[in-house]
């Protein structure tokens, strides 16, 4: 069964998280970010361009900006809230229940 299509926000978040994790171990390398996110290299470079244009990453060297870290924090809070709402209102209830 194919995976559901990710939103651009989810893809941005996944890339930023991968960069953040790589930086903990030292240097973030594009090929490792690509492998962690299962993206074709041309798509990854396009997303890098978008993220750099939005001032969320630097590409030389590859790293997160303050805005990128802020995005991760805010996106994590929003996603956590939405997950809680889904559990509160949808858990244990079938469609039409």
N, C-alpha and C positions, 0 to 999 in steps of 0.2 A: 504494500500500500504506500503510495507516495506521501512524502511529508507535506503538510500544509504550507502554502506560500507564505514566506515571511514578509512583514512590512519593512519599509525602508528604515524605520526607527529601530526595529529589532536587529536588522543587519548592522546598522551603525553601532548599536549597543554591543553586539557580538564582536565586532572588529575592535572596538575600543577596549572591551574587557580582555580580549586576546593580547592587545598591545600592553595593557597594564600588567597582565600576568607575566608576559615576556620580560618586561622591564624589571620585575622583581628578581628574575634570574640573571639579569645583566642587560644585554642588548636585544632589542626587538628587531627581528629579521622578517622582511616581507614574506619569504617562503614559509616560515613557520606560522605566520598569521593566516596565510592562504590555506595551509593544511588544517589548522584548527577550525576554520570556518567553512571548509569544503567549497571554496569558490574557485572558479576559473581565474587564472592570473589576470586576464584582461578586465574582468569584472572587478577584481580586487583593486587594480590600479585606478579604475574609474571611481570606485568608492573612496580610495585614498585622496583622489583629486577633489571630490565633493567634500570630504571631511576637512581637508586642508583649506579649501575655499570658505568653509564655515568656521574656520579658525579653531577646530577641535583637535587637530593633530599637527605635528611638524613631520616632514618627510625626510629631512636630512640634518640630523639623524632622526629616525622614526621615534616619535614620542607623543605623549599627551600634553595638551595645553591645559591651562586652568579651566577654560570653557569646556574642554572634553571631559575633564574630571567632574565638573559641575553637571554636565549632561548625564553622566553615568549615575551620579548620586540622585538626581531628580527623576530620571527614568526608572531607576530601581524603586524609588518610593512610589511612583505612580503605578508601576507594574505590581508591586506588593499590595497596594490598595485594591487594584482591580482583581487580583487573585483572591483577596479576602472577600470582596463583594460577590464574586462568583461562588465561593464556598458557602457564604451565608445564604444566598438566594437560590442557588442551583443544586447544591450538594444533596444527594439522596432523593431528589425529585425528578421523576421521569417527565418527559414532554407530555403535557396534557394532564398532569397530576393535579 
